[in-house]
């Protein structure tokens, strides 16, 4: 094992997850594979009208030519849809975009101006709902955040009078944020005497000793492993359908409440202790994490389809 890197065999998968010793990033949720699985589930359940509308809007994204380069013509719309789901993470590595921090501290933090907005808006990816088991004081939840942005963007997407570029931008963010808010550690932050400023959604909880920097958040981000776009489509097809009543719940606050409950009841259970670790995960914990992740991405994808069918035309099926 290379010095300063941690490699974790994920739940019996052949894919080996290697994470560097660099600074953890609270703004990252499900890895690209997870987001693309969610998008693939949604694509399966979009109406023809919604598919056509979404595809037309995504052609306005500046990265669209790269997404479809070398892709067969009859697959380009689906592949672009899956690729767009990870676009808000991809811009963190594009030179044209500005890292404006992890907290909404600037006057334009709440803007919605389409692709002329070159801020990364990392604080749009999560809602750190605070909780504590030892009575540590809890702060207010900063805004804007993932929940407020989902509400804003879905309204604009449903407005045919809005500028196409803005609707396209909002669609790409919605594909991503609906996934983000279903990642339990994007819906909670634990506060304690040891971490009175919070654990940043598990980013301050270590799973190995320094210089290794593997965190609880990174573990949950990669809960589905890794794979290609085609593998994401195949993975999505074999996920069981969630209960119909849960699919039909499109209230953003309900999604947030669910994620926060899962974080408190599952993510922070033993062997995760009250401090910052390091903690060694057990096989049982890993298996449960994978089961929860599968359930959450399936649910996120179906809810995303309902949201887009409503906003772009046609009933869900």
N, C-alpha and C positions, 0 to 999 in steps of 0.2 A: 504494500500500500504506500502510495506516495506521501511524503511528509506534508502535513497540513491539509490533507483531504480525508473525507470520510466516505466509505462505500457501504451501502446497506442493501442486502438482498431482500427484495420486497415480497414478502408473503408467499414465497414459493415460486414467484415469477422468474423467468429466465433473464429479464431485464435487470441490469445492475444499476442502481441509482448512485451516482457519485456527486457529492456536493463539496464545493470548495470551502476554504476557510475565510472567505471574504465576508463583508458586512451582510447580515441578513436583511431582507427587504420586506417590511410589513405589507407592502402594496401588492405582493404576488399571491394569487389564490391558486386553485387547481392549475397544474402545469398545462402546457399546450394540449397535451393529449386529453386531459380531463375536459377542458373547454371545448375541444373539437368533438368529443363524444356527446356532450350536451347539445351542441349544435346539430350533430347528426340525428339525434333523437328528435329534435324539433323539426328538422327538415322532413323527416318521414311523415310528420303529422300536419304539415302545412297544407292548406287548400291550394289548388292550382293558381288561384288569383293572388294569394299571399306570396307564393313562390315567385311568381312573375314580378310582383311589385318589389319584393325584397331584392331580387336579382338585379332589377333595373337600378335601384338605389345604390347597391354595392358597387356597381360599375363606376360610380363617381368617386370611390375611394382611391386615393393616390397610389395605393399598393396593389390595386386590382390587376394591372398587367402582369405583375410578378406572380400573383396567386395563380393565374391561369396559364402561365407560360408552359408550353409543352403538354397541356391537358387536352384530351379529346373534347371536341366541341360539345358533345352531348353531356359531358360531365363538368363543364366549366362552372355552371351556376351553383351546383352542389359543392364543389371544391372551394369556390370563392366564399360561400356561406360559412363553411367550416373554418376557413382561414381567417375570415373576419372576426370570428369569435375570440381569437387570441391577439388581434391587432392592438387593443389597448395596452397589452403587455409588450408587444413588439416595438412600439414607439419609444419605449424606455432605452432602446439600443440604437435609435436612429439619431444622427447628429443634428438634424433640423429641429428636434424637440428639446424643450427646456425642462429640466428637473426643478419644479417649483416647490419641492419639499414634501413632507409627509403630513402636514397639517394645513388646513385652508386659511392661510394668513394673508392672502393678497386680494386686492379689490376685484380681480377677474376670476376668483376661485369658483364663482357660481355662474359664469358666463355660458352661453350656448350659441356659439357663432359659427359652427361648422368647422371645416378643415382649415380655416384661417387661424384657428386656435392651435398654437404650437406648444402649449403647456402639457406636461405629462399627466397632471392631476392624479397623482398616486393616491390621494386621500379620497378619491371617488370610489375606490375598490372595496371598501370595507365600512363597517359600522362597529366601532369598539364599544359594544354594550357592556358597561362595567358591572362586575359582581365581586363579592368578597366573602370568604368563609370565616374571617377573623375580625370583622368589624372595621377594617380599614376604610377610611373616608373615600367616597366615590365621586368622581367628577361628572360634569355635564357631558353629553355626547356632542362632539363638534359637528357642525354642518357647514357646507354640504358634505354628504357622504353617499354610500352606495344606495341607501334607501331613498333619500331625497332625489337623487339623480334618476333613479328608475322611474319615479313618479313624474318628474319633469320630462324625461325623454319619451315616455310612452304617450304623453299628451301631444307632444310635437309630432311624433311619428304618425299619429292618427289624424293629424290636421293636413288635408291635401293642399291647403293654402300656404303652408309653411315652405320656406325655400328648400328645394330638392337637396342641396348640399348639406343643409342642417339636418334634414330628415335622414340622409345617408349616414352622417356622422353619428346621429343619435341611435340609429339602428345598429351600427357596429358596437357602440358602447352597450346597448341593451343586450346584444348577444353575449357580451362578456359579463356584465354586471349581474344579470339574472343567475349566471353560474356562480359568480363570486359570493352572492348573498346566501347561497345554499352550501357554501363551505363553512362548517361550524366555527372555525377560527377566524372567519371574516365577520362574525356576528357576536363576538365576545372578547373581553379582555379581563383577566383576573388580577385583582388588586390584593396585596397582602402586606404584612409588616416588612417582609424582605424586599418586596417590589411595590413600594407605595405609589409609584407612578404607573403601575400596570405592567403586564407582561407583553404588551403589543400583540395580542392575539397569539400567544405562544411563541413568539420570536425570541423571548428572553428565557425560555426554558430549554436547557441543553439536554441532549441525549447522549453526549459523550464528553470526555474531558478535553480541555485545551491541549494543543492548539486546534483540535477539531471544533467545528462550529455548527454541527448538525443540530437543528432545533426541532421542537415539537411542531411548529408551524410547517416547516419544510417537509416533515414526515407526512402530514395530512395533505399537503399540496400534491404529493406524488402518490397518493393512495391507489390510483389505478395503474401505476407504472407508466410506461412510455410506449409510443408506437407511431406509425405513419398515419397519414390522412385516411388511407384505405383501411387500415387496421381500426381506426376510430369508427369508421362506418360499420365495420363488421361487429365491433364490440357493442355498438349501440343497438344493433338488430337483435342481439341475444339478451338484452336486459329485460327483466319482467316488467309488466305494466304496473304502475302504482295504482292505488285505489282511486276510482273515478271521482269521489268527493274531494280528494286531496288535489287531483289535477285541476279541478274546477275552481279551486281557491286561488284567485289572482290578486289577493290583497298583499301588498308588499310588506306591511307590518306583520302579517301572519307568517310570512316567510322568515322574516327577521327573528320573530319570537321562537319559531321552530329551531332555527340554527343556534340561537343562544341557549335553548334548553338542551340540545344535543351536546353542545360544548360543556355545559355544567355537569351533565349526567354521564357522558361517555368519554369525552376527550380528556377531562381532568380526573378520571378515575385512576385507581392503582394500576400500574406502578408509578404514575405521576404523583409526586408528593406536593406538599404545600409551598416549597421553595422553588429555586431556579435550577435545581439538578446539579450534576447530571443524573438522569434516570435511565435504566436499561429496560427497554420494552420487552414484554413477554410475548410468546407466540399467541396467547389468547387475545391480548390487546391488539396485536397486529391483525388478526383475523376479524375481530370486531370492527376495527377501523376500515378494513376493506369492504365489509358488508355495509357499513353505514355510507361509505363513499359511493358504492354502487347504487344504493337506494336514493341518495341525494342527487346524483347526476341524472338518474332516470326521471326523478320528479322535476328537477330543474328543466330538463329538456321538454317534457310534456307541458309544463306551465308556460315555458317560453313560446311554444307553439300556439297555445290558447291566446296568449298576449298578442302575438303577431297576427294571427288570424283575425282577431278583433280589430286591430289597428289598421290592417292592410286590406281587409276584405274577405268575406266568406266565413262560414261557421267552422268550428273545429270538427275533426273526424278522426 
